[in-house]
Amino acid sequence: MESSGAPQQIAEPAADEPLAHRRVVFGIVSIALLMASIDQTIVATALNAIRGDLNAELTWSGWTITIYALGQIIVMPLAGRLGDQFGRRRIFLGAAVLFTVASLLCSLADNIYLLVVFRGLQAIGGGAFMPTATGIVSEQFGRDRDRAIGMFTSIFPIGGILGPIIGGIIVTYWSWREIFIVNVPIGVLLIVLGLRFIPRSVPQRAARVDGVGAVLLGLTILFGMYGITLLGGNGATPADPFFIGAEVIAIVLGVLFVRHANRRAAPFIPISLLRGRGFGAMNAINFLFGAAVLGFGALVPLYAESRYGIQPLQAGTLLTARAVGMICVAGLAVFALRRTGYRTPMIGGFVLVAAGMTVMSVAPHGLTPYAWLALAAGITGIGMGLSIPASNNASLQLAPAQISAIAGLRGMFRQSGGIVAVSITTALLAHAQNGGLAQANSFVVFAVVLLLILPLTLFVPDHRGSW
């Protein structure tokens, strides 16, 4: 413990020992995750305000969430690879600069299409935060990296608490544009602290980035979601030639992507991380979890406003109730992982989240609508706090040497599920006579999706008592 004198601040800790300045670095990368989390929940709260101010259809307003998730899908695996190749600090700080500038541009957009484009740029920066932050923290914490990475679970709900409150206040007393301005001073602070405190990491062996694979995957998802947007926003039917054309193009591009990944030595998404031992089950779990939980979270404020007439400020705090429930459990779940293993908290958490969604879908009993929805949101938060630390670490355990790439893939599958859920739900709501009731039914569907995950957890290595 007393290592006075000799220089010790080197990039790689001997014998997997944690570095002395690890807590400062953890705090800095947590600012980035907090900023991304705040931005996501703020936009969910301001969806109605954006829709009204820019004269946008509901489906295109939903694209402010969809394009952000799409950008993260592409960037997360790419950022992990680039961080390994060029240094995680460099990629992390570049992401912070792009996120900050794009936030400023979002605040200046004067139509929904321009806003969607700027949100896409913002997503490129935000998507690089998680994989690079995971790699940076893993370097700093050594053998304690499982607990440090698990603690990221508590960062997002803090943003979930701050985002809806800040967003609700801003939308109520100013306008939706200021929700993006909030990111600018936080981003500047992040860049300054990162330059000062995050150590340079030694680049690992160079691996050529698979740009063709990244483009094919991105276009596959883009055309698929565009077709769904046409179905929801322009009165198109499944027989509409534009809808059919978009979906056919998506299928063709998807087939080309799979063929390309199978033939390339170093594909954008390594096949071994898609269907190898344990990865197939975890990828399916992350996709379905993202569809249910990210889709649900993005639409809760809209649901409260459209079904019960709750004001934006109050509607936003429903996500705060969920975040509080998550924080109350997440810290304890992180430190219990080595004792409980991964399967038990995942199963218990998924069941609780499904129960909360079901409660939210039904009419209030003995409580005001707001109190009923807050209770339901709190139950989902407890379930998320129980399940997310385990699911975050389960795939990392399968290949600890590829932590950045795996963290990127995990985010990619969750965001893919979220994109599908938000796009399909907003398309259905655009045609529903009673939007609030239709959304309540969608929550029941999300709950069923979560229950379908339970058998998949049996294929996840449990690692009880070990790291």
C-alpha positions, 0 to 999 in steps of 0.5 A: 500500500505504501508505494512512495517515491517510484513513478507508478502512474503507468498505463497497465497495472501490474498483476491486474492491480487497480490504479490509484487515480481510478476514482477521478477517471471514473467520475469523468467518464460518468459525466459523459454517460450522465450527459447522454442519459439526460439527453435521452430522457429530456427528448422523451419528455419534449416529444409533444412540444417538438411535434407541435412547434415544428408542425411534425407528424407523430412518426417523424417526431418519433424519429428524433428518438429513432435516429439517435438509437440508429446512430448509436447502433452503428457507432458503438461497435465501431467506437470499441474497435477504434478505441482499441486501435487509436487509443480510448482517450482520443476517441472518447474526447472526440466523441465529447466534442461532436456530441457538444457541437451537435447539441448546439445545432439541434437547438437551432433546427427550424424543421423536423427533418433538420432536427433529425439530421442533427440528432444523428450527428449527436448520436455518433458522439453519444454512441461512442461514450459507453464502449470507450468509457467501459474500456477506460474504466476496465484499464483503471480498475483492474480486477475490480472492473466488474463492480466499476462497470456494474456501477455504470448502472447507477449513472443512467438512472441519475440522468433519468431523474435529472432529465425529466425534471429539467426537461419538464421545467424547460418545456413548461417555462421556455421551449424544447430548444433549451433541452439541447443547450443544456448539453453544451456547458456539460460537454465543455466541462467534460472535454476540459476534465478529460484532457487534464485527467484521463491517461493515454492508453496504449493502442493495441494491435491495429485492426482495419475498420470494416467500413463496408459492414458498418454501412450495410448494417446502417442502411439495413436498419435505416430502410427498414425503419423508414418503411415503418415510418411511411406506414404510420405517417402518410396513410400508407398501407402494407400494399403501398409500393414505397413501403414494400420497396423500402422493406425489400431493400432492407432485406437485401441489404441485411442478407449482404451484410451477413454474407460480408461478415461471414467472408471478411477476416475482421468484420464490423461485427465478429461472427464469434461475438454474434453466435459463439458460446453464450453470445447468441443468448445474450444478444437475443436478450439484449435485443428483446430487453431494448425493445421492451424497456427502451421502447417503454421508457421513450413513450411513457411521458407521451402516454401520460399526457395523451391518456390522462392529460397530465402536464409535461412537467409531471409526465416527465417525473414519471421517468424520475420515479422509475429512475429512483426505483432503479437507483435503490436497487442497482448498487446492492445488485452490483455488489451481490453479483459474485454471490448471486450469479447472473441468472437469478437477478436477471429473471427476477428483474425481468418479471418485475419490469413486466409487472410494472408495465402491466400495472401502468397499462390498466386504469387507476384503482384507488389512486390518482392517475399520476400516483398510479403511473408513478407506482408502476414506473417505480416497480419497473425501475426496481426490476431494471436495477436488479437485472441490468448490472447482471446483464451488463456483466454477463457478456463481458465475462465471456471474453474479457479481452474484448470488453470494448467491442462487447460493450458496443455490441450490447448497446447495439442490440439494445438500441436496435430493439428500442428502434423497432419498438418505438418505430412500430408503436408510433406507426400504430398510434398514428392510426389509432382512434384512442392513442392513450388506450392503444399505447396502454395495449403496447405496454402489455405487449412489451411485458409479454416480450420480457417474459419471453426472455426468461427461457433464454437466461438458462443459456447464459453462463452464471459465474456464481462466486467468480469473476 
